[in-house]
Amino acid sequence: MADQRWAARPHPATAELLPELDLPEPGRQRRWTVLLRWLLLVPQFIAVFFLGIAAFFVMVVGWFAALFTGRLPESIASFLSGYLVYATRVNASATLLVDAYPPFAFHAPGHPVQVQVHPGELNRLAVLFRIILVIPAAIVEYLATAGWYVICLIFWLLVLILGRMPRPVFEATAATARYAMRVSAYVMMLTAAYPKHLFGDEARPAEQPRSATRPLLLSGAGKALVVVFLVLGALHWIFSASSSTTMNHGTSSQRALKASAELTVG
């Protein structure tokens, strides 16, 4: 399993390396932890929330530093990398990818979920327009993640009944989690590599697998599920936007009727 690490003074060649997510093969999960998974993770969600607030302000400082120096300061890269790893572990547990409970720590070499990220040299122009550049990838990440949560109850029941996550579900969920992690790493300037490979990696016969997701090879069923996530995410987005528009229109109409009634009474 790859260790979580980042280099203080990496070689420029590491700047375009994509962050990697290492997960074990889908194995047996304790049904009681599956049944109570999100309840058990409430303390983790709270920790991620407050750490996320801190990470935002650190990221703003890092943005100014990277804009002038072309790289994140070592201390900022260290904190943001640690936060990315921690949030990814919590997400992996929440999406039923692993049964092991995430530790309250940035460094956890013995945990089955590991992230490898290489902060390096950054293009100042890309840093300046980072928020704009990431919009297409962020939209894709939102659709895939939202689509997963639309049907997560089905996955939860499958794992609860079978005691393990079916392989195609594992592949599609891992692909979504890895893509979300890469989008976050790009936003936080921990990599110059643009997020990619939502549908998995290309098979390389000579490459020795390092984990179940490195390389991440998706079957036809796994890729089809990713497409389902995207479609459901888009439908959820459209429905939410339509509902919001309808509610706003209804509120405006009610206000107009109320104002008309008050004028009539007056």
C-alpha positions as CSV (number, residue, x, y, z in Angstrom):
1,M,0.0,0.0,0.0
2,A,1.3,3.4,-0.9
3,D,2.1,5.7,1.9
4,Q,0.7,9.2,2.3
5,R,3.6,11.6,1.5
6,W,4.5,14.9,-0.1
7,A,7.9,16.4,-0.9
8,A,9.1,19.6,0.4
9,R,11.3,20.3,-2.6
10,P,10.1,17.9,-5.3
11,H,11.7,17.5,-8.7
12,P,9.8,19.6,-11.3
13,A,8.7,16.4,-13.0
14,T,6.4,15.6,-10.1
15,A,4.3,18.7,-10.8
16,E,2.1,16.9,-13.4
17,L,1.7,13.7,-11.4
18,L,-2.0,12.9,-10.6
19,P,-2.7,12.2,-6.9
20,E,-3.3,8.5,-6.3
21,L,-5.8,6.7,-4.2
22,D,-5.0,3.2,-2.8
23,L,-7.8,1.0,-1.6
24,P,-7.8,-2.7,-0.8
25,E,-9.9,-5.2,-2.7
26,P,-13.6,-5.2,-1.6
27,G,-13.7,-7.7,1.3
28,R,-16.0,-8.7,4.0
29,Q,-17.6,-5.9,6.1
30,R,-19.2,-6.2,9.5
31,R,-22.9,-5.8,9.0
32,W,-23.5,-3.9,12.2
33,T,-20.9,-1.3,11.1
34,V,-22.7,-1.1,7.7
35,L,-26.0,-0.7,9.5
36,L,-24.8,2.2,11.6
37,R,-22.1,3.5,9.3
38,W,-23.2,7.2,9.0
39,L,-24.2,7.4,12.6
40,L,-20.7,6.1,13.7
41,L,-19.1,8.7,11.4
42,V,-20.9,11.7,12.8
43,P,-17.8,12.7,14.9
44,Q,-15.7,12.4,11.7
45,F,-18.1,14.6,9.8
46,I,-17.9,17.2,12.4
47,A,-14.1,17.1,12.4
48,V,-14.0,17.3,8.6
49,F,-16.3,20.3,8.7
50,F,-14.2,22.4,11.0
51,L,-10.9,21.2,9.4
52,G,-12.5,22.2,6.1
53,I,-13.0,25.8,7.4
54,A,-9.4,26.0,8.5
55,A,-8.3,24.5,5.2
56,F,-10.2,27.2,3.3
57,F,-8.3,30.0,5.0
58,V,-5.0,28.2,4.7
59,M,-5.7,27.7,1.0
60,V,-6.4,31.4,0.5
61,V,-3.0,32.2,2.0
62,G,-1.4,29.5,-0.1
63,W,-3.0,30.9,-3.2
64,F,-1.3,34.3,-2.7
65,A,2.0,32.5,-1.9
66,A,1.8,30.3,-5.0
67,L,0.8,33.2,-7.2
68,F,4.1,34.9,-6.3
69,T,6.5,32.0,-5.8
70,G,5.0,29.4,-8.2
71,R,4.6,26.8,-5.4
72,L,2.9,26.2,-2.0
73,P,5.0,26.8,1.1
74,E,6.0,23.6,2.7
75,S,3.9,24.1,5.9
76,I,0.8,24.9,3.9
77,A,1.3,22.0,1.5
78,S,1.7,19.7,4.6
79,F,-1.5,20.9,6.2
80,L,-3.6,20.8,3.0
81,S,-2.2,17.4,2.1
82,G,-3.1,16.0,5.5
83,Y,-6.6,17.4,5.3
84,L,-7.1,15.9,1.9
85,V,-6.0,12.5,3.1
86,Y,-8.2,12.7,6.2
87,A,-11.3,13.8,4.3
88,T,-10.7,11.1,1.7
89,R,-10.5,8.4,4.4
90,V,-13.8,9.6,5.9
91,N,-15.4,9.7,2.4
92,A,-14.2,6.1,1.7
93,S,-15.8,4.9,4.9
94,A,-19.0,6.8,4.3
95,T,-19.3,5.4,0.8
96,L,-18.8,1.8,2.1
97,L,-15.5,1.3,0.3
98,V,-13.8,0.1,3.4
99,D,-14.9,-1.2,6.8
100,A,-12.1,0.1,8.8
101,Y,-13.0,3.2,10.9
102,P,-10.9,6.3,9.9
103,P,-8.5,7.5,12.7
104,F,-8.6,11.1,13.9
105,A,-5.2,11.8,12.4
106,F,-3.6,13.0,9.2
107,H,-1.0,10.3,9.3
108,A,-2.2,6.7,9.5
109,P,0.3,4.4,7.7
110,G,-1.6,1.3,8.9
111,H,-5.0,2.4,7.5
112,P,-6.2,0.6,4.3
113,V,-7.0,4.0,2.6
114,Q,-3.9,5.8,1.5
115,V,-3.4,8.9,-0.7
116,Q,-0.2,9.8,-2.5
117,V,0.1,13.5,-3.5
118,H,3.2,15.4,-4.8
119,P,3.0,19.1,-4.4
120,G,5.4,20.7,-6.8
121,E,5.9,23.6,-9.2
122,L,2.8,25.5,-10.3
123,N,2.0,27.6,-13.3
124,R,1.3,31.1,-11.9
125,L,-1.3,31.8,-14.6
126,A,-3.1,28.5,-13.8
127,V,-3.0,29.5,-10.1
128,L,-4.5,32.9,-10.9
129,F,-7.5,31.3,-12.8
130,R,-7.6,28.1,-10.7
131,I,-11.3,28.6,-9.7
132,I,-12.4,29.2,-13.2
133,L,-10.3,26.3,-14.7
134,V,-11.7,23.8,-12.2
135,I,-15.4,24.5,-13.1
136,P,-15.8,21.8,-15.7
137,A,-14.1,19.1,-13.5
138,A,-16.1,20.3,-10.5
139,I,-19.4,20.0,-12.4
140,V,-18.5,16.4,-13.4
141,E,-17.5,15.6,-9.8
142,Y,-20.8,17.1,-8.5
143,L,-22.9,15.0,-10.9
144,A,-21.1,11.8,-10.2
145,T,-21.2,12.3,-6.4
146,A,-24.8,13.4,-6.4
147,G,-25.7,10.5,-8.6
148,W,-24.1,8.1,-6.2
149,Y,-26.0,9.5,-3.3
150,V,-29.3,9.3,-5.2
151,I,-29.1,5.5,-5.2
152,C,-26.8,5.0,-2.2
153,L,-29.7,3.3,-0.3
154,I,-29.6,0.4,-2.8
155,F,-25.8,0.0,-2.3
156,W,-26.2,0.2,1.5
157,L,-28.8,-2.6,1.3
158,L,-26.6,-4.7,-0.9
159,V,-23.6,-4.5,1.4
160,L,-25.8,-5.0,4.4
161,I,-27.3,-8.2,2.9
162,L,-24.2,-9.6,1.2
163,G,-21.7,-8.5,3.8
164,R,-19.5,-7.0,1.0
165,M,-19.7,-4.5,-1.8
166,P,-20.2,-6.1,-5.3
167,R,-17.3,-5.6,-7.6
168,P,-18.9,-3.3,-10.2
169,V,-20.3,-1.1,-7.4
170,F,-16.9,-1.0,-5.8
171,E,-15.2,0.0,-9.1
172,A,-17.7,2.9,-9.8
173,T,-17.7,4.1,-6.2
174,A,-13.9,4.1,-6.1
175,A,-13.7,5.9,-9.4
176,T,-16.0,8.6,-8.1
177,A,-14.1,8.9,-4.8
178,R,-10.8,9.1,-6.6
179,Y,-12.0,11.8,-9.0
180,A,-13.4,13.8,-6.1
181,M,-10.1,13.6,-4.3
182,R,-8.3,14.8,-7.5
183,V,-10.6,17.7,-7.9
184,S,-10.0,18.8,-4.3
185,A,-6.2,18.4,-4.7
186,Y,-6.3,20.6,-7.8
187,V,-8.4,23.3,-6.1
188,M,-6.0,23.3,-3.1
189,M,-3.0,23.6,-5.5
190,L,-1.5,20.3,-4.3
191,T,-1.0,19.3,-7.9
192,A,-0.7,21.0,-11.3
193,A,-2.3,17.9,-13.0
194,Y,-5.9,18.5,-14.1
195,P,-8.4,16.0,-12.7
196,K,-9.0,13.1,-15.1
197,H,-9.7,9.3,-15.5
198,L,-13.2,9.2,-14.0
199,F,-13.7,6.0,-16.0
200,G,-10.6,4.4,-14.7
201,D,-7.1,3.8,-16.0
202,E,-5.8,2.1,-19.2
203,A,-4.7,-1.5,-18.7
204,R,-0.9,-1.9,-18.9
205,P,0.1,-5.6,-18.9
206,A,3.6,-4.9,-17.7
207,E,2.5,-2.7,-14.8
208,Q,2.5,-4.4,-11.4
209,P,-0.7,-3.5,-9.5
210,R,0.0,-1.7,-6.2
211,S,-3.6,-1.9,-4.9
212,A,-7.2,-2.5,-6.0
213,T,-7.3,1.0,-7.4
214,R,-3.8,1.5,-8.6
215,P,-4.3,1.1,-11.5
216,L,-8.1,1.4,-11.3
217,L,-9.5,-0.8,-14.0
218,L,-13.2,-0.6,-14.5
219,S,-15.3,-3.4,-16.1
220,G,-18.1,-2.7,-18.5
221,A,-20.6,-2.8,-15.6
222,G,-18.4,-0.4,-13.5
223,K,-18.2,2.1,-16.4
224,A,-22.0,1.8,-16.9
225,L,-22.6,2.5,-13.3
226,V,-20.4,5.7,-13.5
227,V,-22.6,6.8,-16.4
228,V,-25.7,6.1,-14.3
229,F,-24.2,8.3,-11.6
230,L,-23.7,11.1,-14.0
231,V,-27.2,10.8,-15.4
232,L,-28.9,10.7,-12.0
233,G,-26.7,13.6,-10.8
234,A,-27.9,15.6,-13.8
235,L,-31.5,14.8,-13.2
236,H,-31.1,15.7,-9.5
237,W,-29.5,19.0,-10.5
238,I,-32.4,19.8,-12.9
239,F,-35.0,18.7,-10.5
240,S,-33.5,20.8,-7.7
241,A,-33.2,23.8,-9.9
242,S,-36.8,23.5,-11.1
243,S,-38.1,23.0,-7.5
244,S,-36.1,26.1,-6.4
245,T,-37.5,28.2,-9.3
246,T,-41.1,27.0,-8.6
247,M,-40.8,27.8,-4.9
248,N,-39.4,31.2,-5.6
249,H,-42.2,31.9,-8.1
250,G,-44.8,30.7,-5.6
251,T,-43.3,32.9,-2.9
252,S,-43.3,35.9,-5.2
253,S,-47.0,35.2,-6.2
254,Q,-48.0,34.9,-2.6
255,R,-46.3,38.2,-1.8
256,A,-48.1,39.8,-4.8
257,L,-51.5,38.5,-3.7
258,K,-50.9,39.6,-0.2
259,A,-49.9,43.1,-1.3
260,S,-52.9,43.3,-3.6
261,A,-55.2,42.2,-0.7
262,E,-53.7,44.8,1.6
263,L,-54.3,47.5,-1.0
264,T,-57.8,46.3,-1.6
265,V,-58.6,46.3,2.1
266,G,-56.9,49.7,2.5
